[in-house]
């Protein structure tokens, strides 16, 4: 929702640049640089800041509905698991695969409902979100690899890597979003738009991505990555609780499948062991 509201007044690349600028400044002057190579810090910033969010914001601006985007970008779960197996030597257990498949079926149901209910998407927007999902997966693998065997400060990684995206995003914005008109759009943006910028910078980036990176470092990729599938489910739940929106039976079934998949992913092996003892 903050992305969609912010894009009403600020172009996509400019909004992404503002997000990461305020995620880095002023904290970068007070937070020590994480103990990892600069190449990894820059790579994470480019993958997450420029590729993932630059393309995601652009896709929404080009007509990709925000709700459908939140579903399609969850392809990052499977990209992340695949890249972790290929480059980090991760191994998947049977319950990880079963859980991911069940949760993915729930996401497919939710996406199918949105399309069946008349939600339209542009082809270019759809492709951009898929590329953004792959960029998110690349960032996940970079963060996990860069951390190595140490216990790095993932909050510091997010702060310092957020220094990387603003300049290239600002250049892209100036080149493709109207030149000087971009600065006018930013300068004339209303209080609600600036509130969205700070929610994206401090809430989603500093808190959300730092917590996510820390979990990926501490636990197996196959265990943590599927939890991102809760993002669209939480959006449905908040709409029902806070806005009084009703859930269609298909949406409820999709949400149940996502939760069932996560239960299988986390507790599947233990549950089968427990059941075997009672046979």
Secondary structure per residue as TSV (DSSP state, phi and psi in degrees):
chain	resnum	aa	ss	phi	psi
A	1	X	-	360.0	-45.6
A	2	X	H	-59.1	-34.2
A	3	X	H	-64.3	-48.6
A	4	X	H	-62.2	-41.6
A	5	X	H	-67.5	-43.3
A	6	X	H	-62.7	-34.4
A	7	X	T	-72.6	-8.5
A	8	X	T	-67.1	-29.8
A	9	X	T	-118.5	-25.9
A	10	X	S	-118.2	133.3
A	11	X	-	-61.5	157.2
A	12	X	H	-59.9	-48.0
A	13	X	H	-65.6	-36.5
A	14	X	H	-66.7	-40.5
A	15	X	H	-63.6	-41.8
A	16	X	H	-64.9	-38.7
A	17	X	H	-62.8	-43.4
A	18	X	H	-63.5	-41.5
A	19	X	H	-55.1	-50.3
A	20	X	H	-80.5	-26.8
A	21	X	H	-61.2	-46.2
A	22	X	H	-80.1	-13.6
A	23	X	H	-74.8	-27.8
A	24	X	H	-92.8	-41.0
A	25	X	T	-105.7	129.8
A	26	X	T	-97.2	4.7
A	27	X	G	-61.4	-28.2
A	28	X	G	-61.9	-22.2
A	29	X	G	-81.2	-10.0
A	30	X	T	-119.4	-17.3
A	31	X	S	-101.7	128.0
A	32	X	-	-69.0	143.7
A	33	X	-	-61.1	137.8
A	34	X	-	-65.2	153.5
A	35	X	S	-81.0	75.5
A	36	X	S	-155.5	158.2
A	37	X	-	-60.9	147.5
A	38	X	H	-59.5	-34.3
A	39	X	H	-61.3	-38.5
A	40	X	H	-70.1	-40.1
A	41	X	H	-62.4	-46.1
A	42	X	H	-66.6	-40.4
A	43	X	H	-62.1	-41.7
A	44	X	H	-63.6	-43.9
A	45	X	I	-62.1	-40.1
A	46	X	I	-69.4	-42.1
A	47	X	I	-66.4	-49.0
A	48	X	I	-79.8	-48.6
A	49	X	I	-76.6	-50.9
A	50	X	I	-83.0	-53.4
A	51	X	I	-75.1	-55.0
A	52	X	I	-64.9	-60.3
A	53	X	I	-79.8	-30.5
A	54	X	H	-60.4	-46.5
A	55	X	H	-72.3	-36.3
A	56	X	H	-64.5	-46.7
A	57	X	H	-62.8	-39.9
A	58	X	H	-65.1	-40.3
A	59	X	H	-61.8	-43.4
A	60	X	H	-65.7	-39.0
A	61	X	H	-64.4	-32.0
A	62	X	T	-85.8	6.4
A	63	X	T	114.5	-0.3
A	64	X	-	-74.8	118.3
A	65	X	-	-59.8	141.2
A	66	X	H	-60.7	-40.8
A	67	X	H	-64.1	-42.9
A	68	X	H	-68.9	-35.3
A	69	X	H	-60.4	-40.5
A	70	X	H	-65.2	-21.5
A	71	X	H	-86.5	-48.1
A	72	X	H	-64.3	-37.1
A	73	X	G	-68.1	-12.5
A	74	X	G	-71.9	-2.8
A	75	X	G	-58.4	-20.5
A	76	X	H	-56.8	-28.2
A	77	X	H	-57.3	-47.7
A	78	X	H	-78.5	-34.0
A	79	X	H	-62.4	-43.5
A	80	X	H	-62.4	-46.8
A	81	X	H	-62.2	-44.0
A	82	X	H	-63.1	-44.7
A	83	X	H	-66.9	-36.8
A	84	X	H	-65.8	-37.4
A	85	X	H	-67.7	-41.8
A	86	X	H	-72.9	-39.0
A	87	X	H	-112.6	-19.4
A	88	X	H	-112.0	-4.0
A	89	X	-	73.8	19.4
A	90	X	-	-66.2	151.8
A	91	X	-	-122.9	144.0
A	92	X	-	-105.0	139.1
A	93	X	-	-89.1	163.1
A	94	X	H	-58.7	-40.7
A	95	X	H	-68.3	-27.3
A	96	X	H	-64.8	-44.9
A	97	X	H	-66.6	-44.0
A	98	X	H	-63.1	-45.3
A	99	X	H	-62.3	-43.7
A	100	X	H	-63.3	-39.1
A	101	X	H	-65.7	-41.7
A	102	X	H	-65.2	-46.0
A	103	X	H	-64.4	-38.7
A	104	X	H	-63.0	-36.5
A	105	X	H	-61.8	-37.4
A	106	X	H	-64.4	-41.7
A	107	X	H	-64.9	-39.9
A	108	X	H	-61.3	-42.0
A	109	X	H	-61.1	-44.2
A	110	X	H	-63.8	-42.0
A	111	X	H	-66.1	-41.5
A	112	X	H	-62.2	-38.2
A	113	X	H	-63.5	-42.8
A	114	X	H	-63.2	-41.7
A	115	X	H	-68.7	-39.9
A	116	X	H	-68.3	-26.7
A	117	X	T	-83.1	5.0
A	118	X	T	103.6	2.8
A	119	X	-	-72.0	126.3
A	120	X	-	-106.5	154.2
A	121	X	-	-139.1	146.2
A	122	X	-	-81.5	147.6
A	123	X	H	-63.0	-43.5
A	124	X	H	-64.4	-37.2
A	125	X	H	-63.9	-41.1
A	126	X	H	-61.9	-45.3
A	127	X	H	-64.8	-41.7
A	128	X	H	-61.7	-38.4
A	129	X	H	-67.7	-37.0
A	130	X	H	-64.1	-42.6
A	131	X	H	-64.4	-38.7
A	132	X	H	-62.5	-38.3
A	133	X	H	-63.2	-40.7
A	134	X	H	-65.9	-38.9
A	135	X	H	-63.5	-38.8
A	136	X	H	-60.9	-43.4
A	137	X	H	-62.7	-41.3
A	138	X	H	-60.6	-43.8
A	139	X	H	-61.7	-40.8
A	140	X	H	-58.9	-45.4
A	141	X	H	-69.2	-38.9
A	142	X	H	-60.1	-45.8
A	143	X	H	-63.2	-42.7
A	144	X	H	-66.9	-40.4
A	145	X	H	-70.2	-41.9
A	146	X	H	-64.5	-33.6
A	147	X	H	-66.1	-34.0
A	148	X	T	58.7	-140.0
A	149	X	T	-91.4	-2.1
A	150	X	S	-80.5	175.7
A	151	X	-	-112.5	76.0
A	152	X	-	-73.9	163.2
A	153	X	-	-86.8	101.3
A	154	X	H	-68.5	-26.5
A	155	X	H	-62.5	-41.4
A	156	X	H	-63.9	-38.0
A	157	X	H	-60.0	-44.7
A	158	X	H	-64.9	-43.1
A	159	X	H	-62.8	-51.4
A	160	X	H	-72.0	-35.9
A	161	X	H	-70.0	-22.1
A	162	X	H	-71.5	-10.9
A	163	X	H	-70.4	-23.7
A	164	X	H	-75.9	-47.1
A	165	X	H	-68.8	-34.4
A	166	X	H	-55.6	-44.5
A	167	X	H	-65.5	-53.8
A	168	X	H	-61.7	-35.2
A	169	X	H	-67.1	-37.9
A	170	X	H	-65.5	-39.8
A	171	X	H	-64.3	-45.1
A	172	X	H	-61.7	-39.6
A	173	X	H	-63.5	-45.7
A	174	X	H	-63.6	-39.1
A	175	X	H	-74.4	-36.6
A	176	X	H	-117.2	-4.9
A	177	X	T	-120.9	22.1
A	178	X	T	113.1	7.3
A	179	X	T	60.1	-125.9
A	180	X	H	-59.4	-22.9
A	181	X	H	-63.0	-26.3
A	182	X	H	-64.1	-45.4
A	183	X	H	-63.3	-36.2
A	184	X	H	-65.6	-40.3
A	185	X	H	-62.8	-41.8
A	186	X	H	-67.3	-44.6
A	187	X	H	-66.9	-30.5
A	188	X	T	-97.0	5.0
A	189	X	-	-63.6	144.3
A	190	X	-	-80.3	175.3
A	191	X	H	-62.3	-36.8
A	192	X	H	-64.8	-40.5
A	193	X	H	-63.6	-43.1
A	194	X	H	-66.8	-34.2
A	195	X	H	-62.8	-40.3
A	196	X	H	-63.8	-39.6
A	197	X	H	-58.7	-45.4
A	198	X	H	-72.6	-32.2
A	199	X	I	-64.3	-43.1
A	200	X	I	-66.3	-40.0
A	201	X	I	-72.8	-49.0
A	202	X	I	-91.8	-40.1
A	203	X	I	-80.6	-60.6
A	204	X	I	-71.2	-41.9
A	205	X	I	-83.5	-61.2
A	206	X	I	-67.2	-46.1
A	207	X	I	-82.7	-52.3
A	208	X	I	-64.1	-52.8
A	209	X	I	-74.5	-30.8
A	210	X	H	-65.6	-42.4
A	211	X	H	-65.1	-42.3
A	212	X	H	-63.3	-45.7
A	213	X	H	-64.2	-38.0
A	214	X	H	-64.3	-41.0
A	215	X	H	-66.3	-40.6
A	216	X	H	-63.9	-34.0
A	217	X	H	-70.9	-37.6
A	218	X	H	-82.3	-30.6
A	219	X	S	-123.8	163.0
A	220	X	-	-59.4	143.3
A	221	X	H	-57.6	-43.6
A	222	X	H	-63.3	-23.3
A	223	X	H	-81.0	-40.5
A	224	X	H	-88.6	-42.8
A	225	X	G	-52.2	-43.1
A	226	X	G	-62.7	-17.3
A	227	X	G	-65.2	-19.4
A	228	X	G	-63.2	-20.9
A	229	X	G	-66.6	-12.5
A	230	X	H	-74.3	-14.8
A	231	X	H	-58.7	-55.1
A	232	X	H	-66.6	-31.0
A	233	X	H	-65.4	-42.4
A	234	X	H	-65.5	-30.9
A	235	X	H	-65.6	-41.5
A	236	X	H	-63.9	-43.3
A	237	X	H	-64.5	-43.4
A	238	X	H	-66.2	-35.5
A	239	X	H	-64.6	-38.5
A	240	X	H	-71.5	-39.7
A	241	X	H	-79.0	-45.0
A	242	X	H	-91.4	-30.6
A	243	X	S	-111.2	-1.6
A	244	X	-	70.4	20.5
A	245	X	-	-73.9	142.6
A	246	X	-	-90.5	149.4
A	247	X	-	-102.7	129.0
A	248	X	-	-71.3	155.1
A	249	X	H	-53.9	-38.2
A	250	X	H	-65.5	-39.3
A	251	X	H	-64.9	-42.4
A	252	X	H	-62.3	-41.8
A	253	X	H	-64.1	-41.4
A	254	X	H	-61.0	-43.3
A	255	X	H	-64.0	-40.7
A	256	X	H	-62.5	-40.9
A	257	X	H	-64.4	-39.0
A	258	X	H	-61.4	-47.3
A	259	X	H	-63.5	-41.6
A	260	X	H	-62.5	-40.2
A	261	X	H	-63.3	-40.4
A	262	X	H	-67.4	-37.7
A	263	X	H	-62.7	-44.1
A	264	X	H	-63.2	-40.7
A	265	X	H	-63.3	-41.1
A	266	X	H	-88.6	-43.0
A	267	X	H	-114.6	3.3
A	268	X	H	-55.6	-49.1
A	269	X	H	-63.5	-42.6
A	270	X	H	-65.9	-39.8
A	271	X	H	-64.0	-42.0
A	272	X	H	-67.5	-36.5
A	273	X	H	-64.4	-42.1
A	274	X	H	-64.6	-41.2
A	275	X	H	-67.6	-34.8
A	276	X	H	-65.0	-31.9
A	277	X	H	-68.8	-26.3
A	278	X	T	-95.2	1.8
A	279	X	-	-80.6	360.0
